Amino acid sequence: MQPDLMAIFRGVDRDQSGSISINELQSALSNGTHNNFNPETVRLMIGMFDSNGDGAINFSEFQALWNYVNDWTACFRSFDTDGSGNIDRGELTNALTRFGYRLSPQFYTILMNKFDRSHTGRINFDDFIQLCVVLQTLTASFRDKDQDRDGIITVGYEEYLTMVFSLKM
């Protein structure tokens, strides 16, 4: 049964402005640890679905965001093989390998250090979304420059900075 998204939207839109702000969305989402979502992940998601650029999401944008979060929930649960409610290094390696990434053990250490905000050797749901969105965005930017698809690009410093700062993250 499909939930009443308008009722959910109105519940999240606490100030009844007709749009959901970053703060409203953050307080409405749970990462499975009884804590609010990482504010950076919420900002990323608002940016992805804010089609009119007003810094908030209206009801139609909320519908797309709802589906997106539900898809990520299913994805996350499929890789959380021990049912712990978070992703450990092995589960992360499995997830990213299944997504097509071939990364070194050293790079997984970097990812764990960056996205394990609880410093427990595990990545929470919201941080997993952020990790995947950032990785996908950076990969797409890299691929734009990798014309021969050999996994190697040559860029100058300013071109690199332009690539990074132009990303919508």
PyMOL commands that place a pseudoatom at each C-alpha (Angstrom):
pseudoatom trace, name=CA, resn=MET, resi=1, chain=A, elem=C, hetatm=0, pos=[0.000, 0.000, 0.000]
pseudoatom trace, name=CA, resn=GLN, resi=2, chain=A, elem=C, hetatm=0, pos=[1.367, 3.388, -1.032]
pseudoatom trace, name=CA, resn=PRO, resi=3, chain=A, elem=C, hetatm=0, pos=[1.655, 5.824, 1.898]
pseudoatom trace, name=CA, resn=ASP, resi=4, chain=A, elem=C, hetatm=0, pos=[-0.186, 9.155, 1.804]
pseudoatom trace, name=CA, resn=LEU, resi=5, chain=A, elem=C, hetatm=0, pos=[2.756, 11.265, 0.663]
pseudoatom trace, name=CA, resn=MET, resi=6, chain=A, elem=C, hetatm=0, pos=[0.826, 14.536, 0.956]
pseudoatom trace, name=CA, resn=ALA, resi=7, chain=A, elem=C, hetatm=0, pos=[0.153, 13.816, 4.627]
pseudoatom trace, name=CA, resn=ILE, resi=8, chain=A, elem=C, hetatm=0, pos=[3.824, 12.957, 5.148]
pseudoatom trace, name=CA, resn=PHE, resi=9, chain=A, elem=C, hetatm=0, pos=[4.872, 16.101, 3.259]
pseudoatom trace, name=CA, resn=ARG, resi=10, chain=A, elem=C, hetatm=0, pos=[2.618, 18.282, 5.426]
pseudoatom trace, name=CA, resn=GLY, resi=11, chain=A, elem=C, hetatm=0, pos=[4.025, 16.641, 8.555]
pseudoatom trace, name=CA, resn=VAL, resi=12, chain=A, elem=C, hetatm=0, pos=[7.582, 17.364, 7.510]
pseudoatom trace, name=CA, resn=ASP, resi=13, chain=A, elem=C, hetatm=0, pos=[6.723, 20.933, 6.371]
pseudoatom trace, name=CA, resn=ARG, resi=14, chain=A, elem=C, hetatm=0, pos=[6.449, 22.155, 9.957]
pseudoatom trace, name=CA, resn=ASP, resi=15, chain=A, elem=C, hetatm=0, pos=[6.202, 25.838, 9.074]
pseudoatom trace, name=CA, resn=GLN, resi=16, chain=A, elem=C, hetatm=0, pos=[3.486, 25.068, 6.477]
pseudoatom trace, name=CA, resn=SER, resi=17, chain=A, elem=C, hetatm=0, pos=[5.377, 27.061, 3.816]
pseudoatom trace, name=CA, resn=GLY, resi=18, chain=A, elem=C, hetatm=0, pos=[4.567, 24.584, 1.061]
pseudoatom trace, name=CA, resn=SER, resi=19, chain=A, elem=C, hetatm=0, pos=[8.197, 23.528, 0.805]
pseudoatom trace, name=CA, resn=ILE, resi=20, chain=A, elem=C, hetatm=0, pos=[10.598, 21.533, 2.936]
pseudoatom trace, name=CA, resn=SER, resi=21, chain=A, elem=C, hetatm=0, pos=[13.826, 23.160, 4.075]
pseudoatom trace, name=CA, resn=ILE, resi=22, chain=A, elem=C, hetatm=0, pos=[17.087, 21.392, 4.797]
pseudoatom trace, name=CA, resn=ASN, resi=23, chain=A, elem=C, hetatm=0, pos=[16.418, 21.615, 8.558]
pseudoatom trace, name=CA, resn=GLU, resi=24, chain=A, elem=C, hetatm=0, pos=[12.886, 20.236, 8.214]
pseudoatom trace, name=CA, resn=LEU, resi=25, chain=A, elem=C, hetatm=0, pos=[14.047, 17.337, 6.076]
pseudoatom trace, name=CA, resn=GLN, resi=26, chain=A, elem=C, hetatm=0, pos=[16.981, 16.571, 8.372]
pseudoatom trace, name=CA, resn=SER, resi=27, chain=A, elem=C, hetatm=0, pos=[14.759, 16.336, 11.439]
pseudoatom trace, name=CA, resn=ALA, resi=28, chain=A, elem=C, hetatm=0, pos=[12.294, 14.081, 9.591]
pseudoatom trace, name=CA, resn=LEU, resi=29, chain=A, elem=C, hetatm=0, pos=[14.827, 11.501, 8.377]
pseudoatom trace, name=CA, resn=SER, resi=30, chain=A, elem=C, hetatm=0, pos=[16.449, 8.865, 10.543]
pseudoatom trace, name=CA, resn=ASN, resi=31, chain=A, elem=C, hetatm=0, pos=[19.692, 7.103, 9.728]
pseudoatom trace, name=CA, resn=GLY, resi=32, chain=A, elem=C, hetatm=0, pos=[18.784, 4.041, 11.775]
pseudoatom trace, name=CA, resn=THR, resi=33, chain=A, elem=C, hetatm=0, pos=[20.734, 5.162, 14.842]
pseudoatom trace, name=CA, resn=HIS, resi=34, chain=A, elem=C, hetatm=0, pos=[18.021, 7.390, 16.344]
pseudoatom trace, name=CA, resn=ASN, resi=35, chain=A, elem=C, hetatm=0, pos=[20.032, 10.393, 15.163]
pseudoatom trace, name=CA, resn=ASN, resi=36, chain=A, elem=C, hetatm=0, pos=[19.089, 12.854, 12.478]
pseudoatom trace, name=CA, resn=PHE, resi=37, chain=A, elem=C, hetatm=0, pos=[20.557, 12.492, 9.020]
pseudoatom trace, name=CA, resn=ASN, resi=38, chain=A, elem=C, hetatm=0, pos=[23.996, 13.923, 8.362]
pseudoatom trace, name=CA, resn=PRO, resi=39, chain=A, elem=C, hetatm=0, pos=[23.333, 17.583, 7.361]
pseudoatom trace, name=CA, resn=GLU, resi=40, chain=A, elem=C, hetatm=0, pos=[25.722, 17.246, 4.413]
pseudoatom trace, name=CA, resn=THR, resi=41, chain=A, elem=C, hetatm=0, pos=[23.757, 14.271, 3.057]
pseudoatom trace, name=CA, resn=VAL, resi=42, chain=A, elem=C, hetatm=0, pos=[20.501, 16.222, 3.426]
pseudoatom trace, name=CA, resn=ARG, resi=43, chain=A, elem=C, hetatm=0, pos=[22.053, 19.191, 1.603]
pseudoatom trace, name=CA, resn=LEU, resi=44, chain=A, elem=C, hetatm=0, pos=[23.186, 16.881, -1.208]
pseudoatom trace, name=CA, resn=MET, resi=45, chain=A, elem=C, hetatm=0, pos=[19.728, 15.358, -1.542]
pseudoatom trace, name=CA, resn=ILE, resi=46, chain=A, elem=C, hetatm=0, pos=[17.952, 18.729, -1.505]
pseudoatom trace, name=CA, resn=GLY, resi=47, chain=A, elem=C, hetatm=0, pos=[20.377, 19.907, -4.201]
pseudoatom trace, name=CA, resn=MET, resi=48, chain=A, elem=C, hetatm=0, pos=[19.648, 16.843, -6.312]
pseudoatom trace, name=CA, resn=PHE, resi=49, chain=A, elem=C, hetatm=0, pos=[15.859, 17.279, -6.194]
pseudoatom trace, name=CA, resn=ASP, resi=50, chain=A, elem=C, hetatm=0, pos=[15.479, 21.053, -5.957]
pseudoatom trace, name=CA, resn=SER, resi=51, chain=A, elem=C, hetatm=0, pos=[14.574, 21.519, -9.621]
pseudoatom trace, name=CA, resn=ASN, resi=52, chain=A, elem=C, hetatm=0, pos=[13.516, 25.154, -9.255]
pseudoatom trace, name=CA, resn=GLY, resi=53, chain=A, elem=C, hetatm=0, pos=[16.671, 26.145, -7.330]
pseudoatom trace, name=CA, resn=ASP, resi=54, chain=A, elem=C, hetatm=0, pos=[14.948, 27.711, -4.308]
pseudoatom trace, name=CA, resn=GLY, resi=55, chain=A, elem=C, hetatm=0, pos=[16.957, 25.732, -1.729]
pseudoatom trace, name=CA, resn=ALA, resi=56, chain=A, elem=C, hetatm=0, pos=[13.966, 23.682, -0.589]
pseudoatom trace, name=CA, resn=ILE, resi=57, chain=A, elem=C, hetatm=0, pos=[11.753, 20.974, -2.062]
pseudoatom trace, name=CA, resn=ASN, resi=58, chain=A, elem=C, hetatm=0, pos=[8.101, 21.300, -2.994]
pseudoatom trace, name=CA, resn=PHE, resi=59, chain=A, elem=C, hetatm=0, pos=[5.646, 18.422, -3.049]
pseudoatom trace, name=CA, resn=SER, resi=60, chain=A, elem=C, hetatm=0, pos=[6.505, 17.129, -6.527]
pseudoatom trace, name=CA, resn=GLU, resi=61, chain=A, elem=C, hetatm=0, pos=[10.220, 17.274, -5.695]
pseudoatom trace, name=CA, resn=PHE, resi=62, chain=A, elem=C, hetatm=0, pos=[9.432, 15.512, -2.405]
pseudoatom trace, name=CA, resn=GLN, resi=63, chain=A, elem=C, hetatm=0, pos=[7.758, 12.646, -4.264]
pseudoatom trace, name=CA, resn=ALA, resi=64, chain=A, elem=C, hetatm=0, pos=[10.945, 12.042, -6.270]
pseudoatom trace, name=CA, resn=LEU, resi=65, chain=A, elem=C, hetatm=0, pos=[13.063, 12.331, -3.110]
pseudoatom trace, name=CA, resn=TRP, resi=66, chain=A, elem=C, hetatm=0, pos=[10.783, 9.851, -1.303]
pseudoatom trace, name=CA, resn=ASN, resi=67, chain=A, elem=C, hetatm=0, pos=[11.323, 7.270, -4.060]
pseudoatom trace, name=CA, resn=TYR, resi=68, chain=A, elem=C, hetatm=0, pos=[15.065, 7.959, -4.052]
pseudoatom trace, name=CA, resn=VAL, resi=69, chain=A, elem=C, hetatm=0, pos=[15.378, 7.400, -0.284]
pseudoatom trace, name=CA, resn=ASN, resi=70, chain=A, elem=C, hetatm=0, pos=[13.285, 4.221, -0.501]
pseudoatom trace, name=CA, resn=ASP, resi=71, chain=A, elem=C, hetatm=0, pos=[15.506, 2.901, -3.305]
pseudoatom trace, name=CA, resn=TRP, resi=72, chain=A, elem=C, hetatm=0, pos=[18.613, 3.654, -1.228]
pseudoatom trace, name=CA, resn=THR, resi=73, chain=A, elem=C, hetatm=0, pos=[17.028, 1.967, 1.783]
pseudoatom trace, name=CA, resn=ALA, resi=74, chain=A, elem=C, hetatm=0, pos=[16.490, -1.234, -0.193]
pseudoatom trace, name=CA, resn=CYS, resi=75, chain=A, elem=C, hetatm=0, pos=[20.009, -1.031, -1.620]
pseudoatom trace, name=CA, resn=PHE, resi=76, chain=A, elem=C, hetatm=0, pos=[21.543, -0.426, 1.806]
pseudoatom trace, name=CA, resn=ARG, resi=77, chain=A, elem=C, hetatm=0, pos=[19.667, -3.316, 3.381]
pseudoatom trace, name=CA, resn=SER, resi=78, chain=A, elem=C, hetatm=0, pos=[20.752, -5.660, 0.596]
pseudoatom trace, name=CA, resn=PHE, resi=79, chain=A, elem=C, hetatm=0, pos=[24.421, -4.929, 1.383]
pseudoatom trace, name=CA, resn=ASP, resi=80, chain=A, elem=C, hetatm=0, pos=[23.995, -4.929, 5.170]
pseudoatom trace, name=CA, resn=THR, resi=81, chain=A, elem=C, hetatm=0, pos=[24.362, -8.697, 5.143]
pseudoatom trace, name=CA, resn=ASP, resi=82, chain=A, elem=C, hetatm=0, pos=[24.766, -9.059, 8.909]
pseudoatom trace, name=CA, resn=GLY, resi=83, chain=A, elem=C, hetatm=0, pos=[21.627, -6.972, 9.575]
pseudoatom trace, name=CA, resn=SER, resi=84, chain=A, elem=C, hetatm=0, pos=[23.516, -4.594, 11.866]
pseudoatom trace, name=CA, resn=GLY, resi=85, chain=A, elem=C, hetatm=0, pos=[21.892, -1.451, 10.465]
pseudoatom trace, name=CA, resn=ASN, resi=86, chain=A, elem=C, hetatm=0, pos=[25.188, -0.160, 9.090]
pseudoatom trace, name=CA, resn=ILE, resi=87, chain=A, elem=C, hetatm=0, pos=[27.833, -1.110, 6.555]
pseudoatom trace, name=CA, resn=ASP, resi=88, chain=A, elem=C, hetatm=0, pos=[31.231, -2.438, 7.598]
pseudoatom trace, name=CA, resn=ARG, resi=89, chain=A, elem=C, hetatm=0, pos=[34.327, -2.389, 5.407]
pseudoatom trace, name=CA, resn=GLY, resi=90, chain=A, elem=C, hetatm=0, pos=[33.651, -5.810, 3.872]
pseudoatom trace, name=CA, resn=GLU, resi=91, chain=A, elem=C, hetatm=0, pos=[30.052, -4.918, 3.082]
pseudoatom trace, name=CA, resn=LEU, resi=92, chain=A, elem=C, hetatm=0, pos=[31.191, -1.599, 1.587]
pseudoatom trace, name=CA, resn=THR, resi=93, chain=A, elem=C, hetatm=0, pos=[33.759, -3.376, -0.560]
pseudoatom trace, name=CA, resn=ASN, resi=94, chain=A, elem=C, hetatm=0, pos=[31.074, -5.786, -1.754]
pseudoatom trace, name=CA, resn=ALA, resi=95, chain=A, elem=C, hetatm=0, pos=[28.635, -2.936, -2.500]
pseudoatom trace, name=CA, resn=LEU, resi=96, chain=A, elem=C, hetatm=0, pos=[31.079, -0.797, -4.464]
pseudoatom trace, name=CA, resn=THR, resi=97, chain=A, elem=C, hetatm=0, pos=[32.443, -3.818, -6.334]
pseudoatom trace, name=CA, resn=ARG, resi=98, chain=A, elem=C, hetatm=0, pos=[28.889, -4.733, -7.329]
pseudoatom trace, name=CA, resn=PHE, resi=99, chain=A, elem=C, hetatm=0, pos=[28.421, -1.117, -8.481]
pseudoatom trace, name=CA, resn=GLY, resi=100, chain=A, elem=C, hetatm=0, pos=[31.410, -1.643, -10.798]
pseudoatom trace, name=CA, resn=TYR, resi=101, chain=A, elem=C, hetatm=0, pos=[34.173, 0.089, -8.849]
pseudoatom trace, name=CA, resn=ARG, resi=102, chain=A, elem=C, hetatm=0, pos=[37.610, -1.529, -8.641]
pseudoatom trace, name=CA, resn=LEU, resi=103, chain=A, elem=C, hetatm=0, pos=[39.342, 0.192, -5.753]
pseudoatom trace, name=CA, resn=SER, resi=104, chain=A, elem=C, hetatm=0, pos=[42.447, -0.584, -3.736]
pseudoatom trace, name=CA, resn=PRO, resi=105, chain=A, elem=C, hetatm=0, pos=[42.383, -1.604, -0.071]
pseudoatom trace, name=CA, resn=GLN, resi=106, chain=A, elem=C, hetatm=0, pos=[44.136, 1.692, 0.686]
pseudoatom trace, name=CA, resn=PHE, resi=107, chain=A, elem=C, hetatm=0, pos=[41.303, 3.626, -0.928]
pseudoatom trace, name=CA, resn=TYR, resi=108, chain=A, elem=C, hetatm=0, pos=[38.721, 1.736, 1.144]
pseudoatom trace, name=CA, resn=THR, resi=109, chain=A, elem=C, hetatm=0, pos=[40.665, 2.894, 4.210]
pseudoatom trace, name=CA, resn=ILE, resi=110, chain=A, elem=C, hetatm=0, pos=[40.285, 6.479, 2.996]
pseudoatom trace, name=CA, resn=LEU, resi=111, chain=A, elem=C, hetatm=0, pos=[36.545, 5.976, 2.414]
pseudoatom trace, name=CA, resn=MET, resi=112, chain=A, elem=C, hetatm=0, pos=[36.074, 4.462, 5.866]
pseudoatom trace, name=CA, resn=ASN, resi=113, chain=A, elem=C, hetatm=0, pos=[38.009, 7.320, 7.486]
pseudoatom trace, name=CA, resn=LYS, resi=114, chain=A, elem=C, hetatm=0, pos=[35.978, 9.918, 5.592]
pseudoatom trace, name=CA, resn=PHE, resi=115, chain=A, elem=C, hetatm=0, pos=[32.456, 8.474, 5.903]
pseudoatom trace, name=CA, resn=ASP, resi=116, chain=A, elem=C, hetatm=0, pos=[32.532, 6.585, 9.224]
pseudoatom trace, name=CA, resn=ARG, resi=117, chain=A, elem=C, hetatm=0, pos=[31.449, 9.577, 11.320]
pseudoatom trace, name=CA, resn=SER, resi=118, chain=A, elem=C, hetatm=0, pos=[30.857, 7.403, 14.395]
pseudoatom trace, name=CA, resn=HIS, resi=119, chain=A, elem=C, hetatm=0, pos=[34.456, 6.044, 14.273]
pseudoatom trace, name=CA, resn=THR, resi=120, chain=A, elem=C, hetatm=0, pos=[33.201, 2.493, 14.847]
pseudoatom trace, name=CA, resn=GLY, resi=121, chain=A, elem=C, hetatm=0, pos=[34.433, 0.881, 11.634]
pseudoatom trace, name=CA, resn=ARG, resi=122, chain=A, elem=C, hetatm=0, pos=[30.906, 1.116, 10.224]
pseudoatom trace, name=CA, resn=ILE, resi=123, chain=A, elem=C, hetatm=0, pos=[29.082, 3.495, 7.917]
pseudoatom trace, name=CA, resn=ASN, resi=124, chain=A, elem=C, hetatm=0, pos=[25.524, 4.551, 8.742]
pseudoatom trace, name=CA, resn=PHE, resi=125, chain=A, elem=C, hetatm=0, pos=[22.751, 4.733, 6.154]
pseudoatom trace, name=CA, resn=ASP, resi=126, chain=A, elem=C, hetatm=0, pos=[22.928, 8.496, 5.541]
pseudoatom trace, name=CA, resn=ASP, resi=127, chain=A, elem=C, hetatm=0, pos=[26.708, 8.436, 5.240]
pseudoatom trace, name=CA, resn=PHE, resi=128, chain=A, elem=C, hetatm=0, pos=[26.461, 5.515, 2.790]
pseudoatom trace, name=CA, resn=ILE, resi=129, chain=A, elem=C, hetatm=0, pos=[24.167, 7.614, 0.583]
pseudoatom trace, name=CA, resn=GLN, resi=130, chain=A, elem=C, hetatm=0, pos=[26.607, 10.522, 0.763]
pseudoatom trace, name=CA, resn=LEU, resi=131, chain=A, elem=C, hetatm=0, pos=[29.590, 8.284, -0.028]
pseudoatom trace, name=CA, resn=CYS, resi=132, chain=A, elem=C, hetatm=0, pos=[27.850, 6.781, -3.062]
pseudoatom trace, name=CA, resn=VAL, resi=133, chain=A, elem=C, hetatm=0, pos=[26.607, 10.140, -4.393]
pseudoatom trace, name=CA, resn=VAL, resi=134, chain=A, elem=C, hetatm=0, pos=[30.039, 11.757, -3.992]
pseudoatom trace, name=CA, resn=LEU, resi=135, chain=A, elem=C, hetatm=0, pos=[31.801, 8.779, -5.590]
pseudoatom trace, name=CA, resn=GLN, resi=136, chain=A, elem=C, hetatm=0, pos=[29.367, 8.711, -8.498]
pseudoatom trace, name=CA, resn=THR, resi=137, chain=A, elem=C, hetatm=0, pos=[29.646, 12.479, -9.038]
pseudoatom trace, name=CA, resn=LEU, resi=138, chain=A, elem=C, hetatm=0, pos=[33.445, 12.417, -8.957]
pseudoatom trace, name=CA, resn=THR, resi=139, chain=A, elem=C, hetatm=0, pos=[33.507, 9.387, -11.263]
pseudoatom trace, name=CA, resn=ALA, resi=140, chain=A, elem=C, hetatm=0, pos=[31.247, 11.113, -13.794]
pseudoatom trace, name=CA, resn=SER, resi=141, chain=A, elem=C, hetatm=0, pos=[33.494, 14.173, -13.756]
pseudoatom trace, name=CA, resn=PHE, resi=142, chain=A, elem=C, hetatm=0, pos=[36.558, 11.973, -14.276]
pseudoatom trace, name=CA, resn=ARG, resi=143, chain=A, elem=C, hetatm=0, pos=[34.895, 10.079, -17.135]
pseudoatom trace, name=CA, resn=ASP, resi=144, chain=A, elem=C, hetatm=0, pos=[34.168, 13.359, -18.910]
pseudoatom trace, name=CA, resn=LYS, resi=145, chain=A, elem=C, hetatm=0, pos=[37.940, 13.864, -19.165]
pseudoatom trace, name=CA, resn=ASP, resi=146, chain=A, elem=C, hetatm=0, pos=[38.849, 10.196, -19.795]
pseudoatom trace, name=CA, resn=GLN, resi=147, chain=A, elem=C, hetatm=0, pos=[38.163, 10.250, -23.535]
pseudoatom trace, name=CA, resn=ASP, resi=148, chain=A, elem=C, hetatm=0, pos=[39.920, 6.951, -24.308]
pseudoatom trace, name=CA, resn=ARG, resi=149, chain=A, elem=C, hetatm=0, pos=[38.446, 5.197, -21.236]
pseudoatom trace, name=CA, resn=ASP, resi=150, chain=A, elem=C, hetatm=0, pos=[41.799, 3.930, -19.969]
pseudoatom trace, name=CA, resn=GLY, resi=151, chain=A, elem=C, hetatm=0, pos=[41.313, 5.220, -16.417]
pseudoatom trace, name=CA, resn=ILE, resi=152, chain=A, elem=C, hetatm=0, pos=[44.003, 7.878, -16.778]
pseudoatom trace, name=CA, resn=ILE, resi=153, chain=A, elem=C, hetatm=0, pos=[43.604, 11.607, -17.331]
pseudoatom trace, name=CA, resn=THR, resi=154, chain=A, elem=C, hetatm=0, pos=[46.048, 14.468, -17.487]
pseudoatom trace, name=CA, resn=VAL, resi=155, chain=A, elem=C, hetatm=0, pos=[44.790, 17.762, -16.124]
pseudoatom trace, name=CA, resn=GLY, resi=156, chain=A, elem=C, hetatm=0, pos=[46.432, 20.935, -14.985]
pseudoatom trace, name=CA, resn=TYR, resi=157, chain=A, elem=C, hetatm=0, pos=[45.948, 22.191, -11.461]
pseudoatom trace, name=CA, resn=GLU, resi=158, chain=A, elem=C, hetatm=0, pos=[43.413, 24.882, -12.332]
pseudoatom trace, name=CA, resn=GLU, resi=159, chain=A, elem=C, hetatm=0, pos=[41.512, 22.488, -14.603]
pseudoatom trace, name=CA, resn=TYR, resi=160, chain=A, elem=C, hetatm=0, pos=[41.367, 20.009, -11.709]
pseudoatom trace, name=CA, resn=LEU, resi=161, chain=A, elem=C, hetatm=0, pos=[40.085, 22.707, -9.331]
pseudoatom trace, name=CA, resn=THR, resi=162, chain=A, elem=C, hetatm=0, pos=[37.497, 23.731, -11.925]
pseudoatom trace, name=CA, resn=MET, resi=163, chain=A, elem=C, hetatm=0, pos=[36.358, 20.109, -12.225]
pseudoatom trace, name=CA, resn=VAL, resi=164, chain=A, elem=C, hetatm=0, pos=[35.969, 19.732, -8.454]
pseudoatom trace, name=CA, resn=PHE, resi=165, chain=A, elem=C, hetatm=0, pos=[34.387, 23.110, -7.708]
pseudoatom trace, name=CA, resn=SER, resi=166, chain=A, elem=C, hetatm=0, pos=[31.974, 22.805, -10.643]
pseudoatom trace, name=CA, resn=LEU, resi=167, chain=A, elem=C, hetatm=0, pos=[30.493, 19.592, -9.303]
pseudoatom trace, name=CA, resn=LYS, resi=168, chain=A, elem=C, hetatm=0, pos=[26.990, 19.772, -7.941]
pseudoatom trace, name=CA, resn=MET, resi=169, chain=A, elem=C, hetatm=0, pos=[27.585, 18.084, -4.598]
for i in range(1, 169): cmd.bond("trace and resi %d" % i, "trace and resi %d" % (i + 1))
show_as sticks, trace
zoom trace
